[in-house]
Amino acid sequence: MEKVSIRDLHRAIGERPEPYAVHAQLEALLQKTSRAGKPYYEFRFTDAEEGLTLRAWNDTPMFEQAATLKKKGFFEISGDWFFNADFNSVEAKTWELRPLDEEEVAALLAGSESLGQRQAEDFQYIQEAVSGLEDPRLRGLGERFLETFGERFRRTGAARDYHHARRGGLVEHVAQMMRSASAIASAYPDLNRDLLVCGVLFHDVGKLWENVYSPKGFTMPYLETGELIGHIPMGMELVNKLWRDLLDEPEAADWMTLDPPNEQVRLHLLHLIGAHHGEMQFGSPVVPKTPEAIALHYIDNLDAKLEMFARGYEVAAELGKNVYERVRPLPGRLVTPLPKFVPGAEGEARDEGEAEEE
Protein backbone atom coordinates (compact mmCIF):
# COMPACT_ATOMS: atom_id res chain seq x y z
CA MET A 1 0.00 0.00 0.00
CA GLU A 2 1.44 3.37 -1.03
CA LYS A 3 2.40 5.71 1.85
CA VAL A 4 1.56 9.40 1.43
CA SER A 5 1.45 12.52 3.58
CA ILE A 6 -1.89 13.89 4.74
CA ARG A 7 -1.56 16.78 2.29
CA ASP A 8 -0.84 14.42 -0.60
CA LEU A 9 -3.76 12.27 0.48
CA HIS A 10 -6.07 15.28 0.10
CA ARG A 11 -4.62 15.92 -3.36
CA ALA A 12 -4.87 12.32 -4.56
CA ILE A 13 -8.31 11.24 -3.39
CA GLY A 14 -11.42 11.40 -5.55
CA GLU A 15 -14.96 10.13 -5.08
CA ARG A 16 -13.99 6.45 -5.52
CA PRO A 17 -12.25 4.75 -2.54
CA GLU A 18 -8.49 4.27 -2.98
CA PRO A 19 -6.03 2.46 -0.68
CA TYR A 20 -3.29 4.53 0.99
CA ALA A 21 -1.27 4.51 4.21
CA VAL A 22 -0.59 7.68 6.18
CA HIS A 23 1.93 8.25 9.00
CA ALA A 24 0.82 10.77 11.62
CA GLN A 25 0.65 11.65 15.30
CA LEU A 26 -2.58 11.22 17.24
CA GLU A 27 -3.03 14.78 18.46
CA ALA A 28 -6.42 14.35 20.12
CA LEU A 29 -8.88 11.54 20.88
CA LEU A 30 -12.36 12.61 21.93
CA GLN A 31 -15.35 10.51 22.94
CA LYS A 32 -18.58 12.03 21.65
CA THR A 33 -22.25 11.24 21.16
CA SER A 34 -24.12 11.53 17.87
CA ARG A 35 -27.47 13.24 17.47
CA ALA A 36 -29.05 9.79 17.53
CA GLY A 37 -27.51 9.18 20.95
CA LYS A 38 -24.86 6.73 19.75
CA PRO A 39 -21.31 7.01 21.14
CA TYR A 40 -18.33 7.42 18.83
CA TYR A 41 -14.66 8.48 18.96
CA GLU A 42 -13.18 11.39 17.03
CA PHE A 43 -9.51 11.03 16.12
CA ARG A 44 -7.45 14.08 15.19
CA PHE A 45 -4.20 13.21 13.46
CA THR A 46 -1.47 15.55 12.26
CA ASP A 47 1.83 15.40 10.44
CA ALA A 48 4.37 18.08 9.52
CA GLU A 49 1.97 19.99 7.27
CA GLU A 50 -1.63 18.95 7.68
CA GLY A 51 -4.37 17.59 9.90
CA LEU A 52 -6.85 14.75 9.44
CA THR A 53 -10.04 13.99 11.38
CA LEU A 54 -11.51 10.47 11.47
CA ARG A 55 -14.37 8.91 13.40
CA ALA A 56 -14.89 5.44 14.81
CA TRP A 57 -18.54 4.51 15.28
CA ASN A 58 -19.66 2.09 17.95
CA ASP A 59 -20.28 -0.71 15.42
CA THR A 60 -16.71 -0.68 14.02
CA PRO A 61 -13.55 -2.50 15.20
CA MET A 62 -11.73 0.83 15.75
CA PHE A 63 -14.25 1.81 18.42
CA GLU A 64 -13.02 -0.92 20.78
CA GLN A 65 -9.37 -0.20 20.01
CA ALA A 66 -9.77 3.53 20.64
CA ALA A 67 -10.12 3.08 24.40
CA THR A 68 -6.62 1.54 24.55
CA LEU A 69 -4.81 4.26 22.59
CA LYS A 70 -2.77 7.11 24.02
CA LYS A 71 -2.77 10.64 22.69
CA LYS A 72 0.48 11.89 21.17
CA GLY A 73 1.31 8.41 19.87
CA PHE A 74 2.58 7.88 16.32
CA PHE A 75 0.67 5.59 13.96
CA GLU A 76 0.24 4.35 10.43
CA ILE A 77 -3.38 4.81 9.33
CA SER A 78 -4.26 2.51 6.43
CA GLY A 79 -7.58 2.23 4.67
CA ASP A 80 -9.65 2.88 1.57
CA TRP A 81 -10.02 6.64 1.30
CA PHE A 82 -12.56 8.77 -0.52
CA PHE A 83 -13.57 12.42 -0.69
CA ASN A 84 -16.89 13.21 0.97
CA ALA A 85 -18.18 16.21 -0.98
CA ASP A 86 -21.02 16.76 1.48
CA PHE A 87 -18.55 17.56 4.26
CA ASN A 88 -15.58 18.65 2.08
CA SER A 89 -13.37 16.12 3.85
CA VAL A 90 -11.29 13.01 3.23
CA GLU A 91 -12.68 9.95 4.99
CA ALA A 92 -12.28 6.18 5.17
CA LYS A 93 -15.17 3.83 5.85
CA THR A 94 -12.82 1.18 7.21
CA TRP A 95 -9.32 1.88 8.49
CA GLU A 96 -6.66 0.39 10.76
CA LEU A 97 -3.90 1.70 13.03
CA ARG A 98 -0.37 0.40 13.52
CA PRO A 99 2.16 1.99 15.93
CA LEU A 100 5.27 3.36 14.22
CA ASP A 101 8.74 2.21 15.18
CA GLU A 102 11.48 4.67 16.21
CA GLU A 103 12.93 4.96 12.71
CA GLU A 104 9.52 5.69 11.25
CA VAL A 105 8.83 8.30 13.94
CA ALA A 106 12.13 10.07 13.19
CA ALA A 107 11.29 10.14 9.48
CA LEU A 108 7.82 11.52 10.22
CA LEU A 109 9.17 14.31 12.45
CA ALA A 110 11.56 15.33 9.67
CA GLY A 111 8.57 15.99 7.40
CA SER A 112 8.18 15.07 3.76
CA GLU A 113 11.30 15.00 1.62
CA SER A 114 10.27 18.17 -0.20
CA LEU A 115 9.38 20.01 3.02
CA GLY A 116 12.58 18.93 4.77
CA GLN A 117 14.70 20.03 1.81
CA ARG A 118 12.92 23.37 1.55
CA GLN A 119 13.31 24.14 5.24
CA ALA A 120 16.98 23.09 5.21
CA GLU A 121 17.63 25.40 2.27
CA ASP A 122 15.72 28.22 3.98
CA PHE A 123 17.71 27.85 7.20
CA GLN A 124 20.97 27.89 5.23
CA TYR A 125 19.81 31.03 3.42
CA ILE A 126 19.09 32.70 6.78
CA GLN A 127 22.56 31.79 8.06
CA GLU A 128 24.20 33.19 4.95
CA ALA A 129 22.11 36.37 5.04
CA VAL A 130 23.08 36.98 8.67
CA SER A 131 26.75 36.30 7.98
CA GLY A 132 26.59 38.79 5.12
CA LEU A 133 25.46 41.73 7.26
CA GLU A 134 28.05 44.51 7.19
CA ASP A 135 27.22 45.99 10.59
CA PRO A 136 29.26 43.83 13.04
CA ARG A 137 26.76 44.44 15.85
CA LEU A 138 23.75 43.20 13.92
CA ARG A 139 25.77 40.36 12.41
CA GLY A 140 27.02 39.30 15.84
CA LEU A 141 23.52 39.50 17.30
CA GLY A 142 22.05 37.34 14.54
CA GLU A 143 24.83 34.76 14.72
CA ARG A 144 24.52 34.53 18.50
CA PHE A 145 20.78 33.93 18.17
CA LEU A 146 21.15 31.20 15.54
CA GLU A 147 23.89 29.49 17.53
CA THR A 148 21.93 29.57 20.79
CA PHE A 149 18.35 29.02 19.62
CA GLY A 150 18.73 27.48 16.16
CA GLU A 151 17.25 24.10 17.12
CA ARG A 152 14.20 25.70 18.75
CA PHE A 153 13.83 28.11 15.83
CA ARG A 154 13.67 25.17 13.39
CA ARG A 155 10.68 23.59 15.17
CA THR A 156 8.62 26.75 15.65
CA GLY A 157 5.55 27.69 13.61
CA ALA A 158 5.04 31.19 12.28
CA ALA A 159 1.48 31.14 13.63
CA ARG A 160 -1.02 28.86 15.33
CA ASP A 161 -3.44 29.23 12.41
CA TYR A 162 -3.70 30.78 8.95
CA HIS A 163 -0.10 30.93 7.67
CA HIS A 164 3.02 28.78 8.01
CA ALA A 165 1.24 27.04 10.89
CA ARG A 166 3.50 24.00 10.87
CA ARG A 167 6.67 22.72 12.46
CA GLY A 168 9.49 24.79 10.97
CA GLY A 169 7.08 27.27 9.44
CA LEU A 170 8.84 30.24 11.06
CA VAL A 171 12.06 29.38 9.23
CA GLU A 172 10.16 29.38 5.91
CA HIS A 173 8.46 32.67 6.75
CA VAL A 174 11.67 34.43 7.83
CA ALA A 175 13.70 33.18 4.86
CA GLN A 176 11.13 34.38 2.32
CA MET A 177 10.80 37.71 4.10
CA MET A 178 14.59 38.10 3.95
CA ARG A 179 14.52 37.51 0.20
CA SER A 180 11.84 40.17 -0.16
CA ALA A 181 13.69 42.55 2.17
CA SER A 182 16.89 42.26 0.13
CA ALA A 183 15.00 42.91 -3.12
CA ILE A 184 13.17 45.91 -1.66
CA ALA A 185 16.40 47.33 -0.24
CA SER A 186 17.87 47.17 -3.75
CA ALA A 187 14.86 49.00 -5.15
CA TYR A 188 14.98 51.58 -2.34
CA PRO A 189 18.71 52.10 -1.65
CA ASP A 190 18.07 54.67 1.10
CA LEU A 191 16.78 51.85 3.32
CA ASN A 192 19.19 50.47 5.91
CA ARG A 193 19.46 46.96 4.50
CA ASP A 194 21.33 45.50 7.49
CA LEU A 195 18.73 46.80 9.91
CA LEU A 196 15.83 45.59 7.75
CA VAL A 197 17.23 42.07 7.30
CA CYS A 198 18.07 41.80 10.99
CA GLY A 199 14.59 43.06 11.84
CA VAL A 200 13.12 40.27 9.74
CA LEU A 201 15.16 37.71 11.68
CA PHE A 202 13.98 38.99 15.05
CA HIS A 203 10.46 40.29 14.34
CA ASP A 204 8.74 37.04 15.42
CA VAL A 205 11.46 35.62 17.63
CA GLY A 206 9.13 35.67 20.64
CA LYS A 207 7.14 32.94 18.91
CA LEU A 208 9.85 30.53 20.00
CA TRP A 209 7.92 30.62 23.28
CA GLU A 210 4.46 31.14 21.80
CA ASN A 211 4.25 28.84 18.76
CA VAL A 212 6.99 26.28 19.40
CA TYR A 213 6.29 22.61 18.72
CA SER A 214 7.25 19.91 21.20
CA PRO A 215 10.71 18.40 20.54
CA LYS A 216 9.21 15.06 19.46
CA GLY A 217 5.82 15.80 18.04
CA PHE A 218 3.49 18.01 16.07
CA THR A 219 1.76 19.48 19.10
CA MET A 220 1.98 23.22 19.67
CA PRO A 221 1.31 23.54 23.42
CA TYR A 222 -0.26 26.58 25.01
CA LEU A 223 2.31 28.14 27.34
CA GLU A 224 1.70 30.67 30.10
CA THR A 225 4.61 32.79 28.86
CA GLY A 226 3.08 33.18 25.43
CA GLU A 227 -0.40 33.84 26.76
CA LEU A 228 0.54 36.33 29.49
CA ILE A 229 3.20 38.30 27.63
CA GLY A 230 2.99 37.67 23.87
CA HIS A 231 5.65 37.33 21.21
CA ILE A 232 6.38 41.04 20.65
CA PRO A 233 7.43 41.87 24.25
CA MET A 234 9.27 38.55 24.50
CA GLY A 235 11.13 39.26 21.27
CA MET A 236 12.23 42.66 22.51
CA GLU A 237 13.34 41.14 25.80
CA LEU A 238 15.39 38.47 24.03
CA VAL A 239 17.13 41.04 21.83
CA ASN A 240 18.03 43.10 24.88
CA LYS A 241 19.46 40.01 26.61
CA LEU A 242 21.55 38.98 23.58
CA TRP A 243 22.70 42.58 23.12
CA ARG A 244 23.93 42.86 26.71
CA ASP A 245 25.75 39.53 26.37
CA LEU A 246 27.48 40.71 23.21
CA LEU A 247 28.64 43.94 24.82
CA ASP A 248 30.42 41.85 27.45
CA GLU A 249 32.52 40.14 24.77
CA PRO A 250 36.10 41.44 24.17
CA GLU A 251 35.45 42.28 20.50
CA ALA A 252 32.67 44.64 21.52
CA ALA A 253 35.29 47.12 22.74
CA ASP A 254 35.84 48.14 19.10
CA TRP A 255 32.14 48.95 18.69
CA MET A 256 32.26 51.99 20.96
CA THR A 257 33.56 54.18 18.15
CA LEU A 258 31.23 52.93 15.41
CA ASP A 259 28.67 55.16 13.74
CA PRO A 260 25.72 55.01 14.22
CA PRO A 261 26.26 54.49 17.95
CA ASN A 262 25.45 51.17 19.60
CA GLU A 263 22.45 52.49 21.49
CA GLN A 264 20.85 53.88 18.32
CA VAL A 265 21.24 50.54 16.56
CA ARG A 266 19.63 48.71 19.46
CA LEU A 267 16.70 51.15 19.70
CA HIS A 268 15.94 51.00 15.98
CA LEU A 269 16.01 47.21 15.98
CA LEU A 270 13.65 47.12 18.97
CA HIS A 271 11.34 49.53 17.13
CA LEU A 272 11.12 47.17 14.15
CA ILE A 273 10.07 44.33 16.45
CA GLY A 274 7.58 46.45 18.35
CA ALA A 275 5.99 48.04 15.28
CA HIS A 276 5.80 45.09 12.87
CA HIS A 277 2.05 44.50 13.32
CA GLY A 278 1.54 47.99 11.91
CA GLU A 279 -1.20 49.22 14.23
CA MET A 280 -1.69 49.26 17.97
CA GLN A 281 -5.11 47.62 17.62
CA PHE A 282 -3.35 44.59 16.13
CA GLY A 283 -0.97 44.18 19.05
CA SER A 284 1.94 46.51 18.30
CA PRO A 285 2.85 48.77 21.23
CA VAL A 286 3.90 51.45 18.74
CA VAL A 287 3.14 52.24 15.08
CA PRO A 288 5.93 52.17 12.45
CA LYS A 289 7.88 55.44 12.60
CA THR A 290 10.83 54.72 10.29
CA PRO A 291 11.10 53.61 6.65
CA GLU A 292 12.56 50.27 7.72
CA ALA A 293 9.71 49.68 10.18
CA ILE A 294 6.98 50.29 7.60
CA ALA A 295 8.84 48.17 5.03
CA LEU A 296 9.10 45.29 7.53
CA HIS A 297 5.40 45.53 8.34
CA TYR A 298 4.35 45.25 4.70
CA ILE A 299 6.88 42.50 3.92
CA ASP A 300 5.52 40.49 6.84
CA ASN A 301 1.92 41.03 5.80
CA LEU A 302 2.62 40.23 2.13
CA ASP A 303 4.34 36.92 2.86
CA ALA A 304 1.60 35.86 5.27
CA LYS A 305 -1.17 36.70 2.77
CA LEU A 306 0.51 34.94 -0.17
CA GLU A 307 0.96 31.83 1.97
CA MET A 308 -2.76 31.98 2.81
CA PHE A 309 -3.62 32.13 -0.90
CA ALA A 310 -1.35 29.19 -1.70
CA ARG A 311 -2.84 27.14 1.11
CA GLY A 312 -6.36 28.25 0.21
CA TYR A 313 -6.16 26.85 -3.32
CA GLU A 314 -5.30 23.46 -1.82
CA VAL A 315 -8.15 23.22 0.67
CA ALA A 316 -11.00 25.39 -0.60
CA ALA A 317 -14.01 23.75 -2.23
CA GLU A 318 -14.59 24.65 -5.88
CA LEU A 319 -17.80 26.62 -6.32
CA GLY A 320 -17.58 27.06 -10.07
CA LYS A 321 -15.04 27.21 -12.84
CA ASN A 322 -11.94 28.91 -11.35
CA VAL A 323 -13.91 30.09 -8.30
CA TYR A 324 -13.38 28.69 -4.80
CA GLU A 325 -14.98 29.29 -1.44
CA ARG A 326 -13.55 31.94 0.87
CA VAL A 327 -10.70 30.94 3.17
CA ARG A 328 -10.50 33.21 6.20
CA PRO A 329 -9.04 35.67 6.97
CA LEU A 330 -8.71 36.46 3.25
CA PRO A 331 -11.31 39.06 2.24
CA GLY A 332 -13.29 37.16 -0.40
CA ARG A 333 -13.77 34.03 -2.47
CA LEU A 334 -10.64 32.77 -4.22
CA VAL A 335 -10.21 32.92 -7.99
CA THR A 336 -7.62 30.92 -9.90
CA PRO A 337 -4.67 33.21 -10.72
CA LEU A 338 -3.80 34.06 -14.31
CA PRO A 339 -1.13 31.65 -15.62
CA LYS A 340 2.21 33.13 -16.63
CA PHE A 341 2.67 33.82 -20.33
CA VAL A 342 5.24 31.48 -21.86
CA PRO A 343 6.65 32.79 -25.17
CA GLY A 344 6.42 30.20 -27.90
CA ALA A 345 4.03 27.93 -26.02
CA GLU A 346 1.30 26.51 -28.22
CA GLY A 347 -2.30 26.23 -27.15
CA GLU A 348 -5.84 26.93 -28.13
CA ALA A 349 -7.21 30.23 -26.87
CA ARG A 350 -10.77 30.20 -25.70
CA ASP A 351 -12.92 33.00 -27.10
CA GLU A 352 -13.84 35.44 -24.37
CA GLY A 353 -17.45 34.99 -23.35
CA GLU A 354 -17.78 31.55 -24.95
CA ALA A 355 -20.39 29.64 -23.01
CA GLU A 356 -19.31 26.43 -21.36
CA GLU A 357 -21.44 23.42 -22.13
CA GLU A 358 -23.31 22.11 -19.15
N, C-alpha and C positions, 0 to 999 in steps of 0.2 A: 504494500500500500504506500503510495507516494506521500512523503512528509512535506507539509507546507507551513508557512507562517499564517497567523490569523488574518493579516492583511491580504496575503495572496489567496487565502481561502475565500474571502469576500470577492476578490476579483475573478476567481475561477468558477464559482458556483452559478448554475442557472436553475431553471425550474425543475429539471430532472435530477433525482438523487445521484450523487457521485461519491465514490469512496476516497477519503483522504485521512491522514493522521496529522494531528497538530500537537506541538509541544508547548506547554504553558504552565503558569503558576495559578493555583487556586487562590484567588484573592479574597473571595467571600463565599460563604455557604449559608444560605438563609432558609429556614423552614417557614412555609407560608400555607395559606388556605385559599382555595379557589372560591369563586362566587357560588359554586354548587356545594360548598362545604367540604370539599375533598382536600386532604393535605398533599403538599408537594414540596420539593426542594428546588431552590434556585441557585445555580452555580454561576459564579462570575470568575472567568478566567482572564488572564492577561499575559502578553509577552512583551517584547521590547518596544513594540509599536502600536499595539491594538488590544482591544478587549472583546470578549465573547461571552454571551449569556446563554446558558442552557437550563432546561428544566427537567426534573425527574418526577414523573407522576407516580401515584401510589400503586399502580398496577404494572410498573416496570421494574426490571432487576436492579437498575441504578438507585431506586428509592431505598432499598434495603442496604445497599453498600454505602450510601451517603452518610448514614449515621456513624460509620466507622472512620470517616475521612477527617483529616486535620487541615484547617486553613493554612495557607502559605506553603503547602506542599507542591511538588512539581510533578506533572503527569503528562502522559501521552493520551490524547483524546482521539479515538478512532471511530469512524462511523460512516454512514451514507448521508451526505449533506445535500441540502437543497435550499433555494432562496424562497422564503415566504413573503410574497409581495404584499399580503394583507398587513403584515407587521414590519415590512422593510427590514428583515433580519435573516441571517443565516441560521438554519436549524438542522437538527438530525433527529429522525424519529427513533432510531435505536443507536446507541453509542456505548463505548466501553472506556474504562480508565486503566492505565498502567503506570505505576510509579517510575520516574526516571532514575537512572543511575547517576553517579557523581560526574562522569564524563559528559553525559547528556545535559545535566544541569549547567555545567560550565559552558557548554556550547550555547545553551539557551540564553544565559545571562549575557553572553557576548553579542547577542542579537543576530540578525540575518547577516549573511556574508556582505551584501551590499551596504547595509546600515553600518556594520562594523568598519568596513573600509572607508566609508564616507566620514564617519566620526574620527577615525584615526588620521585621515588627511586633514580634517578641519583642525584637530588639535595641533598637528604639526604646523599648519599655517599660522595658528595663533602664536605658537612658540617663535616662529621665524619673524612674525610681525613685531612681537615684543622685542626680540633681539635686535631688530632693525631701527628701533627708536633712537634718535640722535641725542635727546636729552638724557643724560646719565641717571638723573633722579627718577624719571618715569620708567626708564628701562630697568633700573635696579628694582623698583617697586613691583613691576610686572613680573620680572624673573623670580623675585622672592615669593610672590603669590603662587606662581605655577609650581615652584619647587615645593612649597609647603602644603598647598591645598589641591594640587593637580589631580590626585586620585578622587577626591570628593567632588571636584569640579566635573569630572568625566562621568559621574553617575547622578548628576543633578538635572532636573527638568527646567525648561525655561518658564513653565507655568504649570498650574494644576489642571487647567482646562484650556481649550481653544487653540493654542499654538505651541509647537515643540513640546507638547506635554508627554514626554517619554524620557526614559533613562538616557542621559547623554544629550538631551535636547538643548541644554544651555550651551554646550560646546558648538553645536550646529548654528544656533542663533547668533552667538558672539562672532564666530568665524565669518558668517555671511555679512554681518554688520560691519566687520572690519574691512571686508572687500569693498562694501559700499562707501565706507568712510574714506578709504584711500582714493577711490575714484572721485568722490565729491571734493576732497582736498585738492586734487589735481585740477578740477574745474574751477574751484574757488581758492586760488593760491594764497589769499590773505588769511585763510583759516590756519590755526595752529594744528598741524597734522599730528604731531606727537601727542598733544593734549587730547585731541579727538579720538585717536586710536586707543589711547590708554583709558579714556572715559568709557569707550565701548567695552573694554575688558572688565572694568569694575562696576558698570552701571547696575548690573543685577547680581553682584557678588553676594549680597545678603541672602539670595535664594539658596545658597549652599546650606542654610539653616531653615529655609522655609519650604523648598521644593526638592529636597534631596531624597533619593531613593535609598532603601536599605542596602547594605553592602552585598547581600546575597538574595536579591529578590526584586520584584517590580512593584513593591508597595511604597507609596509616598506617604509616610506617617505625618500626622498632625502634631507639631511640636509647640510647646508653650512659648518658646523663644520667638518663633515665627508669628504666632498669633498675637502675642502681647506687644511686640516691638515692630515687626514688619521688615521687609528686606531693604528698604531705603535707609533707615537709621542704622541697621546692622552693617550695611555696606560702608557707610561713612565711618562707623566705629572701627571696622576692620582696616580701612585705609589709614586711619590715624595710628592704629597700633603698628602696622607694617612700616609706616613712615618714621615713627619714633625709633623702631628697631634699626632701621637703616641709618639714621643719624648717629647711632652709637657705633657704627662700623668705622674702622680707620680711614677707608677711602672717602668717607663723607666729609672729611676735613677739607678736601679740595672744593667742595660744593659751596662753601661759604662766600666765595667770590663770584659765583656764577650769576648771570643775568638772563632771565628775571630771577629775583631772589627766591630762595627755598620756600618761604612762607607764602608767597604769591602763587607758586606752582601748586602747593598743597590746597590752598583755598579754591583755586579755579577747578581743580580736579574734584573736590568735594561738591562744588556747585553743580558740576555735570551729573554727579550721582543724584543729588537732591532734586534737581529740576527735570529729570529725564521723563517723567510722566506728563510734563507739559503744563498741567493746571493743578492748582491746589485741591480742587474738588475730586481729582483722580488720584490723590495720595501724595503728591509732591509737596514738601514743606515750603517750596519757593518756586516761582515761575522762571523759565529760562531768561537770563539777563545778559548772555554773551552769544556771539555768533556760533561758537562751538557747542554751547548748550542747546540752542534751538536746532542745530544740525543733528545732534545726537538724538534729540526727541523725535524728529521726523524719520531718521534712519531706523530707529527702534520700531516706530509705528508701522513703517513701510514693510519691514521684514516680517513682522507679526501678521500683518494683513495678507501679504502674499502667501505665507504659509497656510493661513486659514482658507484662502481660495484653493490652493493645491489640495489640501485635505478635503475641502468641501466637494470637489469634483469626484472624489473617490467614494464618498459616503452618501451624498444626496440622492434622493429618488428622482428619476427623470419624469417631469410633468408633461413634456412635449418635446418636439424636435429641438435639440440644443438648449432646452430650458429645464432647470433643476430647481428643486425646492430650496427655500432659504436655509442657510446654515448660520446660526447666530454665533457671534454678534455682528456678522456682516449685514449691511443695511437692506438688502433685498434678495430676490431670487437670483440664482446663478445662471449665467448664460455662457455657453461654450466660447472660449476666446477665438479670435481670428487666427487661423494658421499662418505661419511665416511664409512669405513669398520665396520660392526657390527658383532662381533663374534657370531656364532650360527645362524645367520639369514639365512633363506632358500630363494632360488631364482634360476632362470634359467639363466645361463651365456650365453651371446650371443657370438658365435665364432667370433674372430677378423677377419675383412674383409668380413663377411657375407653380401651379398648384400641385401638391403632393397627393398621389392617389391613396385613397383610404383602403 
